[in-house]
Amino acid sequence: MVVNVARELSVQPEDTVPVYDATDLTKGGDLAKIKLEDQLYTLRITRAGKLILTK
């Protein structure tokens, strides 16, 4: 049996996806810690205004 994975994936309409302002997450700074289960990630805003997410 062949299953088409693309058809089974649930894609949310763009207007229902949460939007967060990176400067709110960093409280005006350039770093924020984001926790997912037991993993901790660092979100950094570069001088060029880009976002970097690292483990």
Secondary structure, DSSP 8 states (H G I E B T S, - for coil): ----HHHHS----GGGS----HHHHTTTSSEEEEEETTEEEEEEE-TTS-EEEE-
